[in-house]
Amino acid sequence: MQLKVEKDKIKVLVYLKDYKIRGTLHIIPNSRLSDNLSFTSKKTDFLPLTDCEIIFNDGEIKKVDFVLIQISSIIMIHEDK
């Protein structure tokens, strides 16, 4: 038996103090980014992203499959179209 919840994937750009992270956020179908962040922050202190690029202020880019971002450290987040 597989317990899997269907999710929509949206590309986001997350701004933090010393870098930005571009990645994929998995959200409840037909929900808004703001609704998902509000719901997630009530359950945990971290926001998971997959298929990420960490973009440092000096221009260096590091690719990683998965990151957990501490929600309280997010300066800004928006959908990356």
GUDO-577167 format. One record per residue (C-alpha): x, y, z. Coordinates in steps of 0.1 Angstrom, whole numbers, padded with zeros to 4 digits, always signed. Example, Ala and Ser with C-alpha at 12.3 -4.5 7.8 and 13.67 -1.06 7.14 Angstrom:
+0123-0045+0078;+0137-0011+0071;
end
This chain:
+0000+0000+0000;+0014+0033-0010;+0005+0065+0009;+0010+0092-0016;-0007+0126-0018;-0009+0141-0053;+0008+0175-0055;+0013+0202-0080;+0048+0214-0088;+0056+0250-0091;+0090+0267-0098;+0099+0293-0071;+0127+0317-0064;+0135+0321-0027;+0156+0350-0015;+0177+0345+0016;+0204+0368+0032;+0235+0355+0013;+0220+0336-0016;+0189+0328-0037;+0175+0293-0043;+0156+0285-0075;+0137+0252-0072;+0105+0232-0073;+0079+0234-0045;+0053+0207-0042;+0020+0221-0032;-0016+0209-0027;-0034+0209-0061;-0051+0242-0069;-0037+0260-0039;-0019+0294-0039;+0017+0297-0029;+0007+0319+0001;-0018+0293+0013;+0008+0266+0011;+0034+0286+0030;+0009+0294+0058;-0001+0258+0061;+0035+0245+0060;+0047+0270+0086;+0021+0258+0111;+0034+0222+0108;+0072+0227+0105;+0099+0252+0105;+0113+0241+0071;+0102+0244+0035;+0114+0216+0012;+0124+0222-0024;+0136+0198-0050;+0157+0202-0082;+0175+0233-0068;+0201+0258-0079;+0217+0278-0051;+0228+0311-0065;+0254+0328-0043;+0260+0366-0043;+0293+0362-0061;+0275+0345-0090;+0286+0309-0082;+0258+0284-0088;+0255+0250-0070;+0230+0224-0081;+0214+0201-0055;+0185+0176-0057;+0169+0187-0024;+0171+0214+0003;+0152+0223+0034;+0149+0261+0039;+0143+0275+0074;+0111+0294+0069;+0120+0322+0093;+0151+0330+0072;+0132+0336+0040;+0132+0373+0029;+0111+0369-0002;+0096+0341-0023;+0078+0342-0056;+0067+0319-0084;+0095+0317-0110;+0078+0316-0144;
end
